[in-house]
Structures are given as C-alpha cells and as structure tokens.
Amino acid sequence: MDYTITTDSNSDVPAEALKKYGIPVIPQYYAFGDEVYGDEKNMSPHEFYETMRKGELPKSMANNPAVIREKFEAVLKEGKDILHIAFSSALSGSYNNVRMVARELLDEYPDRKIEIFDSLNASLGEGLSVYRAAELREQGKAMQEVLTVLNEERSHINVWFTVDDLHHLQRGGRVSKTTAIVGSMINIKPLLRITASGELKSDGTVRGRKKALKTLVTNMEKSLDPEHYGKDRKVAILHGDCMEDALAVKKMVNDLGFEDVVINDVSPSIGTHAGPGVVGLVYYGGKVTE
C-alpha cells in the first residue's frame, strides 16, 4: 500500500505485532534522576518496576521532535504517506509535537500526506486503534477509509484500570495525600477509566485486589454493545509487572466468550504515573462518557 502506519511507544503494542505490520514507533522518554531512557537505552519492564518498588521515582518526558522528524522522513523518502496514531492529546504534549513536525515536513514534501489520529487514549487503549488500522490496511483499505473507521470507533474503546499503590496516583495529583495514606491502610483500590475527551477519571473504589480485578470485568460486561461490537473484537489487558493478575483477568474475559485477547506490559512513560501492579482492561463497547 502507499501509506505506513506509525505510532508511539505509549500504545504498548507488542513488538511481534509491530514487526508483523511494519509499524515504526516514536519513543516516549522517562528518566530516573539524570539518566534518560526510551530510545537506544531502555529498561526491561521488570527492571523498571523493580526500581520503582525500591523507592526510586521516575519522571516521564514527551517525545523528541528531532526523532519524530527522522522517523517520518524515512517513510516519506520511500514515497509513502503516513497515518500516525497518537497518545491522547489530553494527557501529553506529544500529540502537538507530532503535529508540528508533520506540518514542517508537508512543506518539504508537498506531494505526500500525513494524517495524525488523536486516539484520546493511552497504553493499549491507543493500541487497539493501532491494531484496527493495521488490520484494515491488510484488508486493502485506503488511508482515508481507515481514518474514517478510527474516528467512528474511537469513542467506543473502553478502558478500565486499577492500581495497587495509591501513592503513585497521589504523586500525579489524582488523589490527595490523605486519601493515599488512609486508602492504603484499609486496602482500598481505586477504579479509574479514560473519558471520552481522553483524560483520566476516578470512578469509585473497592476493598481488596481480587475485588478490584473482578470489578474491571464486571464493568466491562455491563458496558458491552453486542449489537455493534461482537465478541470477535480484540480485547487487551495491560499490566505493570504483574502477569499473574493479568492472566486472572484474561480468564474472566475468556469466560465471557472473548477469545482474541492480547496482554502486554504498561510502558515506563505511563507506568511512571500508575506504578507497579497497575492492571487495565481495554475493549470495544458502548460509547464512553465524560
């Protein structure tokens, strides 16, 4: 085809799928102290989360315009257009960086097209749009056809997640210090979701880890839209170095009749804010609300 799908590392699409579909990835950066990671230098997910467990606190950073240009220009020089699927504009300045570079490159390559799709999502919520685009491209759909479908379906990608340690949410301003301390003492686990405008929102709490994981699936079951999005659709489970919990969620999802389930680690630049033990469930369902 005459276009290439690109994304950023926050989409958390597994490496084998990126390779299968030939999807270049723009790195998102993170740092421990003065040591910056995300491109040539990286930490394995386990190493990253273990470092956090030991008390070191990372920070996330936006993408690098020079690297965006390098990745995009390599595609344009092949005579191909670009469909880039981006991390939520409501959560990072990365989307605007991509748009800025795209505008500059279109001046230099006036015969080419670059479409930037704001996923209004994160991790495998963004990743489901990447998978969808790749599958449609494999079916022979043109770039504008794919973009139309992504826009139609974006508000139906539901993301629910829970974290194991409230203090990471407190650091990011999602809960108060008092809530983090008291909640941790009585084993309160928050339930969070991504809104229609691409922001994080707390949506209740439960007591205990097992109940939290079960509630992710219960919320999924309540918000499915079987008339428009059947059980043949891909479901994604994300986790922060807690595969056993991810597999427990997968079994519950399989029991609902979904077979196409992908599991992957939460990338460090997102894991910075969620911490080790985050588990999320991503699926197509009813329209997401604010």
N, C-alpha and C positions, 0 to 999 in steps of 0.2 A: 504494500500500500504506500501511498505518497505522504504519510504522516507517521510521526513517532509519538507514543505516549510517554510522558515523563512524570515524575512525582518527587516528593521529598522523603527523607528518612523517617519523618514522623508518621508516615502512613503505615509503617510496620508490616508491609507486605513481605512475606518470607522470601529469602534470597532465591530459592529454587523457582518461585513464580516470576520474580523479576527477570531471571535468566531465561525462563521459558518464553516470556512475552517480549523480551528485548527492551526492558524499561530502564532508561538511565535514571539515576537517583541523585538529587541535590542534597548534600548533607546538612543536617542541623547540628549545631555545636553545643557542647557542655563543658564545664570546667570544674576541677577540684583545685582550689587555690589558684595558682597562676598557670597550672597545667591544662591546656585546652585540648579537647578530643573531638572527634566527629568525622574526620576525613581520613588521612593516611593513618593517623594514630587513633586507636579505638580501644575500648574496654569490652570484654565479653559481658553479656547481661548479668551473669552470675557475679563476676568480679565487680561490676558497677554497684549492684545492690548489696553485696557484702561490704563494700566500702562505706555505703550509707549505714548499714547496720552497725558498723563500728563507730559511728558518730560523725563521720565527715559529711559535710553538707555541700552538695554541688550547686552550680547555678547553670541555667540554660541560656543559650545565646541564639540570635537569629541567624539565618543563612547569610552567606557571603556573596555580594553582588558579582565579584570577580569570578567566583566559582560558577555561579548561575550562568554568566556570560560564556564561560568556557564550555559548559555542558550543552547549552542551547546552540552555540555557534557550531559545535561539532555536528549537530543534526542538520542545521541549515546548510552547511557546506556540502552535505550529501544530497542537497536538493529536495529535502523533505520539510513538511510543515510540522508544527508541534502542538500537541494537546497536553497541557500541563495540569495536573490535578494537585491542588494546593491545600496545605494545612489551613484551618479556619482563620479567616481574617480577624475574627473577634478575639482570638487568643494570642496572636503574634503579629509582628510587623513583617514576617517573612513573605506573606502574600503581596504586600506592597512592594517589597524588594524585587520580587519576580516580575511584577507588572512594569516597574521602572526599567528593568533590563530589557524586557520584551519590547517596550516602546523604542528604546535606543536601537535595538537590533533590527526592528522593522524598517527603520530609516535607512539602515545599511543594506538590508535585503528586501527591497520593496516587492519582489515577486513571491515572497514567502508569506505564510500566515502563522501566527502564534495565538492560540486560544488559551486563556487562563481560566480554569474552572475552580471557583472557591467552594471547596467541599463543605464549608461550615461545620467541619468535624475534625476529629483527632484520632490518632492511632488507627486501629482497624475500622473505625467508622469512616475515616478518609479512605482506608484501604479497600473497603467494599466498592467504592466508586472506581478505584483503580482496576480491580478485578472486573467489574462490569464493563468498563471501557475496553479493556483488553479482550474480553470475550466477544463483545460486539464487533470489534475490529477484526477478530478472527473469522467472524461471520461475513465479512466483506462490507461492513457499514462504513460510510464516508465520515470524515471527522465531524462535520456539522450534524449528521444524523446521531452520532454518538453523544455529542454535546447536548442535543435536544433531550435525549433519554436521561442523561445525567441530571439535567435541570428538572425534569419531571419527577424523578425518583428521589432526589436529594432529601426532601422533607419527610421521606418515609424510611430513612435509615435511623433506627432507634439505637441508642447507646445508653446502657445502664452499667454502673460500676460501683464497687465498694473498695474501701481502703482498710488496711489493717492497723494503721497508726495515725491517729488524728493530728499528731503534731506536725506532720508534713503539710496537711491542709491548713493548719494554723500559720505556718511559715508563709504560705502563699496568700494569706488573708481570707481563706474560705470559711474558717470558723474562728471563734475567739479563743484566746489563751485559756480562759476559764472552761469553755466547752471542751477543749482538748484535754485538759487535766482531769476534769470530772468524768468526761466520757470514757477516758482510758481506764479510770479507776473502776468503773462499773461495767466495763466491757461493751460499751456502746459502739456500734458500727454504722457509719453513715451510708446512705444510698444516694448516689448522685447520677445526673444524666446530662446529656448535651441538649441544649434547647434548639428551637428552630432557627435562631439567629446565631448559632454556633458558640454559645457561651456555656460555662459550667454552672449547674444549679443543684443545690442540695434539695433532696426530695424525700426527707424522712430518715428515720433511724430504726435499727432493730438491735436486740441484745444478742451478741454471740456471732461468731464467724460462720458457723454452719447455717444459722438462720439467714444471715446476710446473703450467702451464696444461693440458698434456696429461693430467697425473695427476688433475686435477679431473674430467675427462670419464671417465677410466678408472675412478675411484672411483664415479662415477655409474652407469656401465654394470654394475659389479659388484653394486650395491645396488638395482637396479630390482626392481619387483614387478609384472610384466606381467599376472599373473592378476587383480590388483585395481586397478592403476593403469596404464592403457594409454598409448600414445603420442599419444593425443588430448589428454592433460592439458597444461596450460600449464607451461612451463619459464621460469625467469627468470635473467638474468645481470646482476650488479651490477659496477660498476667505479668506481674513483677517478681520473677524468680520464685514462683510457687506453682510448679507444674501439677502437683498432686491436686490442688484445689481447682485448677483449670480443667483437669480431667474429670473431676467430680461434676463440674458444671456441664461439661460435654456429655456425660452420661445422661443427665437430666434432659438435655436438649435432644439427644438421640431418642429418649423415651417419648418425646412429643412427636416424633416422626421425621425429624430433620436429620439427613444423612451427610450432607455436604457441609462439614464443619472444619474450619481452619483455626489452628491455635498458634499464637506467636507471642514472644516477649514484647513488653512495652519498651520502646526505645528510650535511651537515657534522657534525652532532652524533655520527654514527657514524664518519665519516671522520677525526674528531679522533683516534681511537684506532688506526685502521688505516693512515692516511696515503695519500698519492698512490700510485697503482699497485696498490691492492687490487683483486682480481678474485674474484668469487664465483659459484657455480653453485647454483641452487635448483631442486628438482624433487620430485615425489611418487615415493616408492619404498618399500623395506622399512622396518620400524619402526626409528626412531632409538634408539640406545643411549646410556648414560651415558659 
